[in-house]
């Protein structure tokens, strides 16, 4: 087994707001204005694993613990189910007997679980500061302003919004209100084809507003649907009119939100060239959230589940370079000692927001539930939940679901 890991670097003393990483303090100016309070057990507590085991056993069937693929191993070991964000939300909905759903992931994932589960179930996010930088790149007021720009350009009535699962409940609700759908990285091509069919098909002049990850939208439209690269424009919410002219909006087919994944967006064509030079006959497999140039340079492209399945089916002795989050790549390398599995970039870190869910937070959340205290409950506004469910149901109605 082979696995490239990041180099160790010195760092300066963190600012006070960084204490939110430990679940303490208040910083109402950060992300969603989080307030993370509570007496967490120390990360160095030698009894932490045993405390987690005891709390999990005490909760029994009253709790259902979900672990996203990008979580640390120390958290995954206590998860009842592992998977990607939508799979986990659906698993939670399929466990109506569970009073508590403890979602070891990030904020938008817990929102989706709250939308899909019953009113009698309570969704808990062990650290409220566990957000998603990509999801936070599309704020609802920005998206509503962008739609006004499309209205002024005369293209809104011929535009269907499609939002990636990695978006807030408010953005999913916006999509539902405007007749759009949600997609995952696995079915983005199906969702886009459906969206274009609503406005005249791929050969027409209708458009898709794709949020919030520009790379997934571009890669899907160009590589899988055959649209020309020049048919894609990027809407930058920080610029007047999105930085686009009315004519550019009229000419475009894919209006891509200026958002990206902080982990996948860092992989570069240079990383691909370097690993090919270092490892003979290596197969480069990357996530479609990577830049278009990286996807074009890779051998295979697919979602998290696709990556896992590809490694499961790979020939013993084969060499792979994987462009996705490091926790998952390490787990894959440990699961396949008969294959050489390399991380595509030797300097990229873990997903920092996903890693805010650590064992101290999980223990604190579970022990609080045992004591009768529901902490960090995620509740989506009823109107947003309704319209987000409309968009999610539209996705479920697509071919393949």
Long-range contacts (C-beta under 8 A, 24 or more apart in sequence): 1-333, 1-334, 1-336, 1-337, 1-339, 1-340, 1-341, 2-319, 2-333, 2-340, 2-341, 2-342, 3-329, 3-330, 3-333, 3-341, 3-342, 3-343, 4-342, 4-343, 4-346, 5-326, 5-330, 5-343, 5-346, 6-326, 6-346, 6-347, 6-348, 6-349, 7-346, 7-347, 20-129, 20-356, 21-129, 21-356, 22-360, 23-127, 23-129, 23-356, 23-360, 23-361, 23-364, 30-129, 31-107, 31-129, 31-131, 31-136, 32-107, 32-128, 32-131, 32-136, 34-128, 34-129, 34-131, 35-128, 36-127, 36-128, 36-129, 38-364, 38-368, 38-375, 39-364, 40-360, 40-361, 40-363, 40-364, 41-360, 41-363, 41-364, 42-360, 43-358, 43-359, 43-360, 45-360, 48-359, 48-360, 48-363, 49-74, 49-359, 51-363, 51-367, 52-78, 52-359, 52-362, 52-363, 52-366, 53-78, 55-363, 55-366, 55-367, 55-369, 55-370, 56-366, 58-370, 59-100, 59-366, 59-369, 59-370, 61-97, 61-98, 62-98, 62-99, 62-100, 62-369, 63-98, 63-99, 63-100, 63-101, 63-102, 63-366, 63-369, 64-91, 64-92, 64-95, 64-98, 64-100, 64-101, 64-102, 65-102, 65-104, 65-362, 65-366, 66-91, 66-92, 66-101, 66-102, 66-103, 66-104, 66-105, 66-113, 67-104, 67-105, 68-104, 68-105, 68-106, 68-109, 68-354, 69-304, 69-308, 69-325, 69-327, 69-328, 69-331, 70-325, 70-327, 70-328, 70-350, 70-351, 70-354, 71-104, 71-105, 71-327, 71-354, 71-355, 71-357, 72-327, 72-350, 72-355, 72-357, 72-358, 72-359, 73-327, 73-330, 73-331, 74-358, 74-359, 75-104, 75-357, 75-358, 75-359, 75-362, 76-104, 76-331, 78-362, 79-104, 83-305, 84-184, 84-185, 84-303, 84-304, 84-305, 85-109, 85-112, 85-165, 85-166, 85-184, 86-112, 86-165, 86-184, 87-305, 88-113, 89-113, 89-115, 89-116, 90-116, 92-116, 92-117, 92-121, 92-123, 93-117, 93-118, 96-120, 96-121, 100-124, 100-369, 100-374, 102-126, 102-362, 102-365, 102-366, 102-369, 103-378, 104-357, 104-362, 105-130, 105-354, 105-357, 106-130, 106-131, 106-132, 106-135, 106-353, 106-354, 107-131, 107-132, 107-135, 107-168, 107-378, 108-132, 108-135, 108-165, 108-166, 108-167, 108-168, 108-169, 110-378, 111-168, 111-169, 111-378, 111-380, 111-388, 112-165, 112-169, 112-172, 112-388, 112-392, 113-378, 114-169, 114-378, 114-379, 114-380, 114-385, 115-169, 115-172, 115-380, 115-385, 115-388, 115-389, 115-392, 116-389, 116-392, 122-374, 122-377, 123-377, 123-378, 123-379, 124-365, 124-369, 124-374, 124-375, 124-376, 124-377, 124-378, 125-357, 125-376, 125-378, 126-357, 126-361, 126-362, 126-364, 126-365, 126-376, 127-356, 127-357, 127-358, 127-361, 127-376, 128-376, 129-353, 129-356, 130-353, 130-354, 130-356, 130-357, 131-353, 132-166, 132-353, 133-261, 133-262, 133-353, 134-164, 134-166, 134-212, 134-213, 134-259, 134-260, 134-261, 134-262, 134-289, 135-166, 135-167, 135-168, 135-171, 135-212, 136-168, 137-212, 137-257, 137-258, 137-259, 137-260, 138-163, 138-167, 138-168, 138-171, 138-211, 138-212, 138-237, 138-257, 138-259, 139-237, 140-168, 140-170, 140-171, 140-174, 142-237, 143-171, 143-174, 143-211, 143-237, 143-257, 144-174, 145-237, 146-209, 146-235, 146-237, 146-242, 146-257, 147-174, 147-178, 147-209, 149-235, 149-241, 149-242, 149-249, 150-209, 150-249, 150-255, 152-246, 153-246, 153-249, 153-250, 154-246, 154-250, 155-207, 155-249, 155-250, 158-199, 158-200, 158-205, 158-206, 158-207, 159-199, 159-206, 159-207, 159-208, 159-209, 159-255, 160-195, 160-196, 160-198, 160-199, 160-206, 160-207, 160-208, 160-209, 161-208, 161-209, 161-210, 161-211, 162-188, 162-191, 162-192, 162-195, 162-208, 162-209, 162-210, 162-211, 162-217, 163-210, 163-211, 163-212, 163-391, 164-188, 164-210, 164-211, 164-212, 164-213, 164-216, 164-217, 166-212, 166-213, 166-261, 167-211, 167-212, 169-380, 169-381, 169-384, 169-385, 169-388, 170-384, 171-211, 171-212, 172-384, 172-387, 172-388, 172-391, 172-392, 173-383, 173-384, 173-385, 173-386, 173-387, 173-388, 173-391, 174-387, 175-211, 175-387, 175-388, 175-391, 176-386, 176-387, 176-388, 176-389, 176-390, 176-391, 176-392, 176-394, 177-387, 177-390, 180-209, 180-391, 180-394, 181-391, 181-394, 181-395, 181-398, 182-391, 182-392, 182-394, 182-395, 183-395, 184-303, 184-395, 185-216, 185-287, 185-288, 185-289, 185-302, 185-303, 185-304, 186-302, 186-303, 186-305, 186-306, 187-395, 187-398, 187-400, 187-401, 188-216, 188-217, 188-220, 188-224, 188-288, 189-220, 189-224, 189-225, 190-398, 190-399, 190-400, 191-395, 191-398, 192-217, 192-220, 192-221, 192-225, 193-225, 194-398, 196-225, 196-253, 202-226, 202-227, 205-253, 206-253, 207-249, 207-252, 207-253, 207-254, 207-255, 208-253, 208-254, 208-255, 209-235, 209-255, 209-257, 210-254, 210-255, 210-256, 210-257, 211-257, 211-259, 212-257, 212-259, 213-257, 213-259, 213-260, 213-261, 213-289, 214-256, 214-257, 214-258, 214-259, 214-260, 215-260, 215-261, 215-264, 215-265, 215-288, 215-289, 215-290, 215-291, 215-292, 215-295, 216-288, 216-289, 217-254, 217-256, 217-257, 218-254, 218-256, 218-292, 219-288, 219-290, 219-292, 219-295, 219-301, 220-288, 221-253, 221-254, 222-292, 223-295, 223-301, 227-253, 227-254, 229-292, 232-256, 234-258, 260-289, 261-289, 262-351, 262-352, 263-324, 263-325, 263-348, 263-349, 263-350, 263-351, 264-289, 264-290, 264-323, 264-324, 264-325, 265-289, 265-290, 265-291, 266-345, 266-348, 267-291, 267-294, 267-323, 267-344, 267-345, 267-348, 268-293, 268-294, 268-345, 269-293, 269-294, 269-297, 271-323, 271-344, 271-345, 272-297, 272-298, 272-321, 272-344, 273-297, 275-321, 275-342, 275-344, 279-319, 279-321, 279-340, 279-342, 280-319, 281-318, 281-319, 282-319, 282-320, 282-321, 282-342, 283-314, 283-318, 283-319, 283-320, 283-321, 284-320, 284-321, 284-323, 284-344, 285-310, 285-320, 285-321, 285-322, 285-323, 286-322, 286-323, 286-324, 286-344, 287-323, 287-324, 290-323, 294-323, 298-323, 304-328, 307-332, 308-332, 311-335, 311-336, 311-339, 311-341, 312-336, 314-339, 315-339, 325-350, 325-351, 325-354, 326-350, 327-351, 327-354, 327-355
